[in-house]
Amino acid sequence: MNLESCRFLCALPPLGHLPSLKLLGLRKLPSVRHVDGESFGGFPSLEELEVRWVDQWVEWTEPAAAPMFPGCLKKLRLECCQLLRQFPRFPHLPALQELNISMPGSYILALPGCPQALASLKTLKIEYCDHSCVLSAHEFKSLQHLELIKCQGLRLADSIQCFSNLRSARVEGCPQLLALAATAASEGGPLVGHDVDERKQQQPLSHLRTDHSLMSGDYFSTIGKLPGLRSLWFSDMPGITHFSDEQELWFQQLTSLERLSVVDCTSLRRLPSSLCALPSMTMLLLSGLRNLQSLPEHALPPKLQELRIRNCAEDMLDRVSKDGADWPKVAHIPYIQVLHTANLVGHIKGETIVVQNI
């Protein structure tokens, strides 16, 4: 059942009394402000609930006769419900596997106190959240996929390596995320939990996309070893011109890394010199590095198959062309693509292809 774009609908029909209803979508209902859980119903069989752009919704009371969502809800999406103060039965959703929250109301403040729901989650996405909220990675015992985007007040009580089953993560625009972990590290205290070293070695994280939220300052040192990382994308590191010795060592430990993307780091002048030590890397993307002075002093990874350079320094094409300053570093790469504004240049097995006005 889907209810959508009903502009003048104020009272929701008793959909929660339908005994076999499994999927429900409520979208663009600007006149809904209060929902009586008794008349709306308890949804005995509901498995997926999507609520989007019900932006005047303030209150949703729970039915007194029977519990709402009695152990069946698996997927929950709440988007643009900024006024909603409370989500019924939030702490008691033991079957919840996927939670997607965007532009939330104050109901999100109850999330840290929901151990049953957090323990069963496999996918969590939170975006555009301005509320101050502290989560513990140790509570997410089953989480495999994580996205945190533009969450100004969101913080972790521990660190990213404490997600014991995390496989992919995207963390961008979360400047306070690791503030607590970085403070503990600077004071010489341990992270939350007693098996951090063991977790670091067993961390299954294979895909990471992030920006300065994880990759700069004191936060960087709290990431920990990621020996299973195969794909790394990082962007938007303002003021960073080069990598510290500590960061260089961290890159050397990425022995499983296959794909590296460095994007929109406009101040960056030098890439990690330790890239040559990465035995598994096959693809390198450099995009928006306007101040990049040259490729690493040492050779690029020996197994590199693709080098893609987009909108970097204007003389990058000359550098990687034959007889260019960086040609000895890239001559072994089968495919090289240089794209700057309207020009695309490809080098495939020694042959150069130029395509204009792409």
GIHU-V28412 format. One record per backbone hydrogen bond with DSSP energy under -0.5 kcal/mol. NH is the residue of the N-H (numbers start at 0). CO is the residue of the C=O. E is the energy in kcal/mol with one decimal. If there is no record, write none. Layout:
((NH & CO & E) (NH & CO & E))
This chain:
((2 & 24 & -3.0) (3 & 1 & -0.5) (4 & 26 & -1.7) (5 & 27 & -0.6) (6 & 4 & -1.0) (8 & 5 & -1.1) (9 & 7 & -0.5) (11 & 9 & -0.5) (14 & 12 & -2.6) (15 & 39 & -2.7) (16 & 13 & -1.5) (17 & 14 & -1.8) (18 & 16 & -0.7) (20 & 17 & -1.1) (23 & 47 & -2.1) (24 & 0 & -2.2) (25 & 49 & -3.1) (26 & 2 & -2.8) (26 & 24 & -0.5) (27 & 51 & -2.1) (28 & 52 & -0.8) (31 & 28 & -1.2) (32 & 30 & -0.5) (34 & 58 & -2.1) (36 & 34 & -0.8) (39 & 35 & -2.8) (40 & 36 & -2.3) (41 & 15 & -0.6) (42 & 15 & -2.0) (43 & 15 & -0.5) (45 & 42 & -0.6) (46 & 21 & -2.6) (47 & 21 & -2.5) (48 & 74 & -2.4) (49 & 23 & -2.4) (50 & 76 & -3.1) (51 & 25 & -2.8) (52 & 78 & -2.0) (53 & 78 & -0.5) (54 & 52 & -0.7) (56 & 53 & -1.5) (57 & 32 & -2.8) (58 & 32 & -1.8) (60 & 34 & -2.1) (68 & 41 & -2.7) (70 & 68 & -2.6) (73 & 46 & -3.0) (74 & 46 & -2.4) (75 & 97 & -2.5) (76 & 48 & -2.4) (77 & 99 & -2.7) (78 & 50 & -3.1) (79 & 101 & -2.3) (80 & 101 & -0.5) (80 & 102 & -0.8) (83 & 80 & -1.1) (84 & 57 & -2.1) (87 & 85 & -0.6) (89 & 86 & -1.5) (91 & 88 & -1.5) (95 & 92 & -1.5) (96 & 73 & -2.9) (97 & 73 & -2.3) (98 & 122 & -2.4) (99 & 75 & -2.6) (100 & 124 & -3.4) (101 & 77 & -2.4) (102 & 126 & -2.1) (104 & 80 & -0.6) (106 & 83 & -1.5) (107 & 104 & -1.6) (108 & 105 & -1.7) (109 & 106 & -1.7) (110 & 107 & -1.7) (112 & 109 & -1.1) (113 & 110 & -1.6) (117 & 113 & -2.5) (118 & 114 & -2.1) (119 & 115 & -1.0) (120 & 116 & -0.9) (121 & 96 & -3.1) (122 & 96 & -2.4) (123 & 144 & -2.4) (124 & 98 & -2.5) (125 & 146 & -2.6) (126 & 100 & -2.0) (127 & 148 & -2.2) (128 & 149 & -0.9) (129 & 127 & -0.5) (132 & 130 & -0.6) (132 & 152 & -1.3) (134 & 132 & -0.5) (134 & 154 & -2.8) (136 & 134 & -0.5) (138 & 135 & -1.6) (139 & 136 & -1.2) (140 & 138 & -1.5) (143 & 121 & -2.6) (144 & 121 & -2.3) (145 & 167 & -2.0) (146 & 123 & -2.3) (147 & 169 & -2.8) (148 & 125 & -2.3) (149 & 171 & -2.3) (150 & 172 & -0.5) (151 & 128 & -0.8) (151 & 149 & -0.7) (152 & 128 & -0.8) (153 & 150 & -0.7) (154 & 132 & -2.5) (155 & 176 & -3.2) (156 & 134 & -3.1) (161 & 158 & -1.7) (162 & 159 & -1.4) (163 & 161 & -1.1) (165 & 162 & -1.0) (166 & 143 & -2.8) (167 & 143 & -2.2) (168 & 206 & -2.4) (169 & 145 & -2.1) (170 & 208 & -2.8) (171 & 147 & -2.4) (176 & 173 & -1.6) (178 & 175 & -1.7) (181 & 177 & -2.8) (182 & 178 & -2.0) (183 & 179 & -2.2) (184 & 180 & -2.2) (185 & 181 & -2.3) (186 & 182 & -1.5) (187 & 184 & -1.2) (188 & 183 & -2.4) (198 & 194 & -2.2) (199 & 195 & -2.4) (200 & 196 & -1.4) (201 & 197 & -1.5) (202 & 198 & -1.0) (205 & 166 & -2.9) (206 & 166 & -1.8) (207 & 230 & -2.5) (208 & 168 & -2.4) (209 & 232 & -2.7) (210 & 170 & -0.9) (211 & 235 & -1.1) (213 & 210 & -1.6) (214 & 210 & -1.9) (215 & 211 & -0.8) (218 & 215 & -0.9) (219 & 215 & -0.8) (219 & 216 & -0.8) (220 & 216 & -0.6) (221 & 218 & -1.7) (222 & 219 & -1.5) (228 & 225 & -1.7) (229 & 205 & -2.6) (230 & 205 & -2.2) (231 & 258 & -2.5) (232 & 207 & -2.4) (233 & 260 & -2.4) (234 & 209 & -1.5) (235 & 262 & -1.2) (237 & 235 & -0.5) (239 & 236 & -1.6) (240 & 238 & -0.7) (247 & 243 & -2.4) (248 & 244 & -2.1) (249 & 245 & -1.8) (250 & 246 & -2.2) (251 & 247 & -1.7) (252 & 248 & -1.0) (252 & 249 & -0.7) (253 & 250 & -1.7) (254 & 252 & -2.0) (256 & 253 & -1.4) (257 & 229 & -2.8) (258 & 229 & -2.3) (259 & 282 & -2.2) (260 & 231 & -2.5) (261 & 284 & -2.8) (262 & 233 & -2.3) (262 & 260 & -0.5) (263 & 286 & -2.7) (265 & 263 & -1.1) (267 & 264 & -1.4) (268 & 240 & -2.8) (269 & 240 & -1.6) (274 & 271 & -1.3) (275 & 272 & -0.9) (276 & 273 & -1.9) (277 & 274 & -1.9) (278 & 276 & -0.9) (280 & 277 & -0.5) (281 & 257 & -2.7) (282 & 257 & -2.1) (283 & 305 & -2.0) (284 & 259 & -2.7) (285 & 307 & -3.0) (286 & 261 & -2.5) (287 & 309 & -2.5) (289 & 287 & -1.3) (291 & 288 & -1.5) (292 & 268 & -2.1) (293 & 268 & -0.8) (299 & 328 & -0.9) (303 & 300 & -1.5) (304 & 281 & -2.4) (305 & 281 & -2.2) (306 & 334 & -2.0) (307 & 283 & -2.8) (308 & 306 & -0.5) (308 & 336 & -3.3) (309 & 285 & -3.1) (310 & 338 & -3.4) (312 & 288 & -1.0) (315 & 312 & -1.9) (316 & 313 & -0.5) (318 & 314 & -1.8) (319 & 315 & -1.9) (320 & 316 & -0.8) (323 & 320 & -2.5) (325 & 318 & -1.6) (326 & 318 & -0.6) (326 & 323 & -1.1) (328 & 325 & -1.1) (329 & 325 & -0.9) (329 & 326 & -1.1) (330 & 326 & -1.6) (332 & 329 & -2.2) (334 & 304 & -1.5) (335 & 346 & -1.9) (336 & 306 & -2.9) (337 & 344 & -3.1) (338 & 308 & -3.5) (338 & 336 & -0.5) (339 & 337 & -0.5) (339 & 342 & -2.1) (342 & 339 & -2.3) (343 & 354 & -2.1) (344 & 337 & -2.6) (345 & 352 & -3.1) (346 & 335 & -2.7) (347 & 350 & -2.6) (348 & 333 & -2.3) (348 & 346 & -0.6) (350 & 347 & -1.9) (352 & 345 & -3.3) (354 & 343 & -2.6) (356 & 341 & -0.8) (357 & 341 & -1.6))
